[in-house]
Amino acid sequence: MQRAKRNDRLDGFRLVAAALVVAIHTSPLTSWNENADFFLTRVLARIAVPFFLMVTGQFVASGCRKETDPRVMRYVKKAALLYGISILLYLPIGIYAGHYKNLSVTAWLRMLLFDGTFYHLWYFPACMTGILLIVLLGKLLNKRQTMAVAVILYLAGLGGDSYYGLTEMVPVLSDAYQLLFSLFSYTRNGIFMAPLFFLFGEWTAERNMDDRRVLWAGLGVSFLAMTEEAFLLRHFKLQRHDSMYLLLPVVMFFLYRLLLTGEKQSAPAAGNRRWAVSAVVLSTWVYILHPAMIVVLRGAAKVSGIGLLTENSFVHYIAVLALSVLAAWIPALFLHRSRKENKRNAAQPDDREPHDRKPDRQKPDPETTFSSGRAWLELDRSALHHNVRMLREKLPDSCRLMPAIKADAYGHGAVYVAKELQKAGVDAFCVACAKEGIRLRRQGIQGMILVLGYTHPEQFAWLEQYHLTQTVIDYAYARQLNEYGKTVHVHIGVDTGMHRIGIRSEQLEQIFAIYEMEHLAVDGLFTHLSASDTMSAEGQSYTKEQSEAFYHLISQIKAHGYPCPAVHLQASYGVLNYPELAGDYARIGIALYGVLSTKEDTCRWSGSLKPVLSFKARIATVRTLYQGESAGYGMQYTAKQDMRIATLAVGYADGLPRALSLGVGSVLIHGHRAPVIGRICMDQTIVDISGIPQVQAGEEAVLIGRCGDMEISVCDIAAQAGTIANEILSRMGSRLERVLV
Ligand SMILES: *Cc1c(COP(=O)(O)O)cnc(C)c1O
């Protein structure tokens, strides 16, 4: 049982990576052994920059395929800002060192756009170039082709880096590289290196390889091989530079997957959040500031006469690292504090109790504390990942998942589910209301969150504050949103036949008017199919009409020159019955959780979906009901003979439908069926265990899930209660504990 710790691990490793970068620039082991230093700084430490690129890639690269994904531009702006600050910071040192003397305009451009104005600053233009290149490629090519181009660029980069000695021998290649080197000093830049690792971050996160033994073995073997590669290249003097190796992506795959795959950790994440935020800022500033600290230290050693600080390479390294961390602490502390204050000053939209309100308090967070107490839900992570993989296979490459995690992820626990999905590379979610979105943001969920339903005008500020995307419910609502006066990101709901919400698909003028509204940023349009769950002739023609109306509308919008960055119409049944109607996103809800609304439908997909949730409760007490006695409210059940009964610590307030009373429903104990007797109470339920030997208080009863050879599915319960699985799941009680297994 565990909880996703992805952010904390990745953030923690940022500090390690920053320390490795400092090592590259200080060569800590030269005083001792040149080979050891080569290993540390030219082999081991070469994982640092790819790691930074992959983290960025996991959260940003996926957005590159969407025209207006705000994350991409936000990231580029941030990188530009940091680059700008760094340029200014290093200007005096660069001038003093004579770096900028007699530079031509082209030399300046080359420095600004590729090489960086100081030796470590190439990283920022590389990030910006890399992202923009992916954006460009994403417009021309599909995902696989984009990756192929990035791989080819990386291989070409190798030819100008570690393998230059080989390419140099071929005259044509040698000329080509000479031309490249007149544009930039190294191939380790935003064209040849960054794109691959950006895409690779997302790709690695989407893989489903969680066996830590395999990952460790893979890391060990690939790292040994890369070490061999590096020493061989050095031995044969083939390296022009040593940032890129053939095996580096392989090593990075295993390393990154290991960081994403958690070990058992019971510490609540709430206490770590404060640290996590500063780890990001701290590592960035260590990166930016450490060359300045090298200069400072050299100056200090000269002035003070303490030669040891610069003479012994290892002491020098430690001193630079310590000084850099101290120096970075100031901006980190400052940035972190201003963030916290923003949080404190923000309106508190949540009436839930404190754990959401103060993410950094020390008490264990009820969201993250596990004790298998009275009644609980077990969430099968591997089943969830399996369903994600299965759905991705069913959908074309261009259609991405936007899981519906409304109603607490159909009762499963939205934060757990979202964190798992984020691990699988999912970066768009939909919820029913703003509060659900806010809760996810406060627990660190990134990416797009689309609010599918109504948000009250008094709550429009939350949309902005928490970067939520709002659905346009109708035209009057669009005007209300616009009157709020600050930019709101929206998807326009289109009514093609559900007649629930949305602008009617024939109301082109209204849709154009919404595009023209000053404060609305239209990021997408969607409709909802109302009959995709039936395959009757009538249902099929209705669905056809709906989808045609929708696509006709989209083509008209495009014909008028308005962008349609994200277009979506599919939910679970659409993907099941009409996979050809893909769109840019599929808003998958129920299928993600491994079931469909009814047993028959689930059977149609059986084998391919795995139920994620099991519902269990504790047997509170076991007793005898003597002949003629009745159990429960209203004397509805009377014993015909002496019998053994058990009282379970679960009731209708936990989500067990009261309609299962009086023998309609049953639970599983020791692999046997125990019928419900009497009426289900709010918090307790009585079952007949006469036929089941040796049942004891404190044991488990299974309400949904497997027990021995028996299984009760959520669809069984739905049928008994006269409803669909969706309703049973979404009514799972909030007081149930959720446990990841
Ligand atoms: C709930 C919802 C979904 C998800 O539906 P499933 O059938 O559970 O996949 C998709 N779109 C909209 C608009 C929804 O309200």
The ligand as a MOL file (V3000), in Angstrom:
LIG
                    3D

  0  0  0     0  0            999 V3000
M  V30 BEGIN CTAB
M  V30 COUNTS 15 15 0 0 0
M  V30 BEGIN ATOM
M  V30 1 C -18.9470 12.4720 -17.1400 0
M  V30 2 C -18.6550 12.9360 -18.4720 0
M  V30 3 C -17.7900 12.2200 -19.3000 0
M  V30 4 C -17.2550 10.8610 -18.9390 0
M  V30 5 O -18.2350 9.9150 -19.2550 0
M  V30 6 P -18.0230 8.3400 -19.1270 0
M  V30 7 O -19.2110 7.7710 -19.7850 0
M  V30 8 O -17.9660 8.0310 -17.6780 0
M  V30 9 O -16.7770 8.0060 -19.8220 0
M  V30 10 C -17.4680 12.7560 -20.5220 0
M  V30 11 N -17.9700 13.9500 -20.9170 0
M  V30 12 C -18.8240 14.6610 -20.1520 0
M  V30 13 C -19.3430 15.9570 -20.6430 0
M  V30 14 C -19.2070 14.1770 -18.9140 0
M  V30 15 O -20.0560 14.8690 -18.1650 0
M  V30 END ATOM
M  V30 BEGIN BOND
M  V30 1 1 1 2
M  V30 2 1 2 3
M  V30 3 2 2 14
M  V30 4 1 3 4
M  V30 5 2 3 10
M  V30 6 1 4 5
M  V30 7 1 5 6
M  V30 8 2 6 7
M  V30 9 1 6 8
M  V30 10 1 6 9
M  V30 11 1 10 11
M  V30 12 2 11 12
M  V30 13 1 12 13
M  V30 14 1 12 14
M  V30 15 1 14 15
M  V30 END BOND
M  V30 END CTAB
M  END
